[in-house]
């Protein structure tokens, strides 16, 4: 039977990491946690689960996650965030594939997000399919910060979809969402500047309005009630700020 490594990155995740690690009980042969110099109880909680705990300064989401993957000993790797956990159904689905020696090099799964205590099934947030289980010899971490994704090296091979949900415990308060959106807007803007992008304010406005319409109306965000409205509004605001800050960063470069 092929062994399974799990790669997780952390930064002050004491409220989440225990739940994540508990969901891996009896499934993972190795758990690697790459920590970005946490100052809370993250390390001590991880030590209770006997994981391999390494520390390094945060190098960006893509690089940090790839470094965690590179620390793994086994070919098959499950990449998780500390605020995620496997549902029982997903855990059993992965265990079934493990017992069959992982016949596919790539596995995807749906991610279900918990927002302020409510599971969100619309707003463009579900099923939010992710490729997270893979043969690390045949994939690399890619994407554009702060949004990373696994890039298969062989696009001719099919991706097998697993039953069950990856449970994402995202935000415990609306204010926490606003702060993260503000932070992500800055990170994404810097990534666009590095790529030479310089969108107009008109483009920023159009894209933010389109984002709200897509998530709240086309993706039925209104069915998630008050939190659906809040999520779609903050997502649209983040989009506007991302493109607006590209203009600001570009103007500072020209001074």
VOGU-3710 file (C-alpha; in Angstrom, 3 decimals, decimal comma):
1> xxxxxxxxxx> 0,000/0,000/0,000  1,353/3,411/-0,970  1,965/5,757/1,937  0,448/9,213/2,204  2,075/12,467/3,303  0,072/15,533/4,311  1,573/19,012/3,880  0,199/21,945/5,900  1,410/25,532/6,297  0,604/27,494/9,455
11> xxxxxxxxxx> 0,835/30,919/11,057  -0,818/31,376/14,445  -3,418/28,674/13,812  -4,074/27,476/17,372  -7,860/27,685/16,913  -7,832/25,538/13,739  -4,856/23,186/13,549  -6,105/20,648/16,112  -9,321/20,058/14,172  -7,346/19,667/10,937
21> xxxxxxxxxx> -4,949/17,122/12,435  -7,721/15,145/14,152  -9,435/14,637/10,786  -6,282/12,918/9,492  -6,169/10,287/12,227  -5,632/6,817/10,783  -5,166/8,149/7,251  -1,824/9,971/7,054  1,489/8,131/7,300  3,317/11,430/7,668
31> xxxxxxxxxx> 2,200/14,981/8,461  4,542/17,856/7,651  3,730/21,269/9,118  5,750/24,197/7,791  5,186/27,070/10,187  5,760/30,764/9,452  7,170/31,615/12,904  3,945/31,417/14,901  3,800/33,106/18,302  0,733/31,281/19,663
41> xxxxxxxxxx> 0,187/27,619/20,666  0,367/26,255/17,105  3,637/24,409/17,663  2,668/22,834/20,987  -0,630/21,575/19,535  1,205/20,076/16,561  3,717/18,380/18,874  0,809/16,626/20,614  0,002/14,999/17,271  3,632/13,983/16,645
51> xxxxxxxxxx> 3,909/15,767/13,316  7,110/16,845/11,634  7,205/20,523/12,559  9,507/22,860/10,621  9,801/26,639/10,735  10,736/29,258/8,158  9,810/32,853/7,378  6,756/33,173/5,139  7,809/33,169/1,474  4,389/33,753/-0,138
61> xxxxxxxxxx> 1,573/31,224/-0,374  2,826/29,448/-3,484  6,454/29,122/-2,415  5,593/28,228/1,188  3,230/25,448/0,154  5,711/24,082/-2,367  8,408/24,058/0,300  6,092/22,075/2,582  5,438/19,584/-0,218  9,164/19,245/-0,876
71> xxxxxxxxxx> 9,687/18,290/2,776  7,384/15,280/2,418  8,866/11,794/2,279  6,194/9,991/0,273  5,117/10,325/-3,359  1,415/10,874/-2,695  0,711/14,168/-0,948  -2,447/15,777/0,403  -2,030/19,562/0,635  -4,201/21,237/3,262
81> xxxxxxxxxx> -4,624/24,620/4,903  -4,708/24,702/8,686  -8,319/25,945/8,655  -9,484/22,923/6,664  -10,524/19,443/7,779  -11,716/16,286/6,052  -15,358/15,307/6,316  -15,880/11,668/7,282  -17,046/10,878/3,755  -13,982/12,479/2,167
91> xxxxxxxxxx> -11,641/10,787/4,619  -13,159/7,396/3,783  -12,924/8,120/0,047  -9,210/8,901/0,346  -8,666/5,806/2,484  -10,344/3,668/-0,192  -7,994/5,056/-2,857  -5,032/4,481/-0,572  -6,004/0,844/-0,119  -5,998/0,559/-3,931
101> xxxxxxxxxx> -2,480/2,122/-4,083  -3,788/5,409/-5,484  -4,430/4,327/-9,106  -4,707/7,966/-10,216  -1,937/10,583/-9,768  -4,488/13,392/-9,284  -7,570/13,671/-7,069  -9,962/16,575/-6,669  -12,555/17,271/-3,990  -15,273/19,807/-3,225
111> xxxxxxxxxx> -14,607/22,431/-0,558  -17,455/23,582/1,675  -16,879/26,819/3,574  -18,121/27,716/7,029  -18,617/31,475/7,413  -19,331/32,858/10,888  -20,869/29,494/11,846  -22,957/29,036/8,669  -22,197/26,664/5,797  -22,199/28,562/2,491
121> xxxxxxxxxx> -23,605/26,688/-0,518  -23,769/29,564/-3,013  -21,961/32,894/-3,681  -19,577/31,033/-6,002  -18,121/29,370/-2,917  -19,473/25,861/-3,460  -18,598/23,332/-4,711  -15,245/25,176/-5,085  -13,544/22,054/-6,482  -9,863/21,742/-5,563
131> xxxxxxxxxx> -7,062/19,452/-6,712  -5,350/18,679/-3,413  -4,293/15,024/-3,495  -1,575/14,220/-6,005  1,659/12,476/-6,893  4,212/15,176/-6,092  6,497/13,940/-8,873  3,787/14,921/-11,376  2,617/18,305/-10,071  3,840/21,651/-8,785
141> xxxxxxxxxx> 2,289/24,480/-6,826  1,326/27,426/-9,040  -1,297/30,113/-9,426  -1,033/33,787/-8,552  -0,552/34,968/-4,970  -2,518/34,888/-2,768  -4,451/32,194/-4,669  -2,363/29,052/-5,095  -3,312/25,878/-6,929  -1,802/22,539/-7,870
151> xxxxxxxxxx> -0,656/22,408/-11,510  -0,466/18,870/-12,989  2,600/18,281/-15,131  0,697/15,860/-17,376  -2,557/17,398/-18,634  -3,416/14,233/-20,571  -4,151/12,311/-17,365  -7,635/12,578/-15,915  -8,333/13,944/-12,449  -10,431/11,629/-10,302
161> xxxxxxxxxx> -13,058/13,352/-8,168  -13,599/12,139/-4,610  -16,871/12,033/-2,697  -17,214/14,130/0,441  -16,240/17,679/1,331  -13,109/19,451/2,418  -14,503/21,506/5,305  -13,132/25,050/5,285  -13,556/27,048/8,505  -12,833/30,407/6,941
171> xxxxxxxxxx> -13,918/33,416/8,988  -15,218/33,612/12,526  -16,407/37,211/12,111  -17,293/39,616/9,297  -14,533/41,965/10,428  -11,995/39,159/10,043  -13,205/38,687/6,454  -12,803/42,410/5,770  -9,236/42,407/7,092  -8,305/39,367/5,024
181> xxxxxxxxxx> -9,910/40,866/1,900  -7,891/44,030/2,417  -4,702/42,007/2,798  -5,436/39,807/-0,218  -6,213/42,851/-2,374  -2,752/44,238/-1,666  -0,996/40,912/-2,335  -2,899/40,389/-5,605  -2,232/43,970/-6,716  1,506/43,555/-6,203
191> xxxxxxxxxx> 1,402/40,320/-8,223  -0,335/42,164/-11,085  2,213/44,985/-10,949  5,004/42,405/-11,184  3,338/41,121/-14,361  3,252/44,625/-15,850  -0,526/45,091/-15,578  -1,949/48,620/-15,306  -5,769/48,523/-15,483  -7,860/51,696/-15,486
201> xxxxxxxxxx> -10,257/52,720/-12,727  -13,064/51,999/-15,183  -11,897/48,402/-15,452  -11,721/48,208/-11,646  -15,310/49,388/-11,354  -16,623/47,111/-14,108  -14,902/44,030/-12,690  -16,134/44,701/-9,156  -19,743/45,174/-10,316  -19,490/42,045/-12,467
211> xxxxxxxxxx> -18,117/40,116/-9,477  -21,084/41,110/-7,324  -23,646/40,275/-10,014  -21,992/36,940/-10,690  -21,829/35,853/-7,041  -25,039/37,322/-5,660  -27,401/36,777/-8,589  -25,979/34,259/-11,074  -24,427/32,087/-8,334  -27,522/32,504/-6,103
221> xxxxxxxxxx> -25,686/34,204/-3,236  -29,023/35,665/-2,096  -30,049/32,156/-1,027  -27,421/32,310/1,729  -29,334/35,119/3,411  -27,623/37,963/5,230  -24,198/36,350/5,060  -24,636/35,838/1,321  -25,109/39,586/0,914  -22,082/40,316/3,122
231> xxxxxxxxxx> -19,830/37,816/1,341  -20,712/39,064/-2,150  -20,319/42,701/-1,135  -16,877/42,145/0,438  -15,737/40,043/-2,536  -16,723/42,829/-4,938  -14,961/45,412/-2,740  -11,807/43,261/-2,714  -11,868/43,078/-6,517  -12,178/46,856/-6,818
241> xxxxxxxxxx> -9,366/47,446/-4,313  -7,086/44,987/-6,105  -7,250/46,866/-9,404  -7,314/50,278/-7,717  -4,120/49,482/-5,804  -2,373/48,406/-8,988  -2,886/51,973/-10,213  -1,615/53,369/-6,920  1,487/51,167/-6,918  2,200/52,042/-10,554
251> xxxxx> 1,888/55,770/-9,826  4,353/55,490/-6,949  6,843/53,733/-9,242  6,632/56,639/-11,668  7,329/59,267/-8,987
//
